């Protein structure tokens, strides 16, 4: 993992995640095949808005008809891809979005203080097991709260350099003035 900002002196840090698998699971309302495929892999279906379940891989509620499955353990995610390959179900499918997405880990103390410089403070998922779609520097992102001092930020890969610069800029503004 490439460290972008080192967590030190009581301030959070950031690293871009590598070898991260991301799958989008799309399904129609009333579909049960998607949740059954997830449960067959021993994973927990996030059935309420804003829910984040699991511990690598994670399943994030993105919308009423979309769940994102993300993680470093690729075996259960690839099994989901196979079980929900396009055409296997009339009401659900899974597609590998790993090459289309970039993920960053924000970690360390004062994480909420930094996040409030990045996204609307009301959008910050403050509890572990919560996820939020929000805007960071006018870019759509998915923010997953893993624990009080750790969150993942997922966005379209082509804008990763822009987000890296924005993360560095906002970190400087939030914490360097304190020194």
Beta strands, then each sheet from edge to edge (+ up, - down):
strand 1: 2-5
strand 2: 13-16
strand 3: 21-27
strand 4: 52-54
strand 5: 58-63
strand 6: 66-71
strand 7: 92-96
strand 8: 101-107
strand 9: 130-136
strand 10: 139-147
strand 11: 150-156
sheet 1: 1+ 2- 8+ 11- 10+ 9-
sheet 2: 4+ 5- 6+ 3- 7+
end
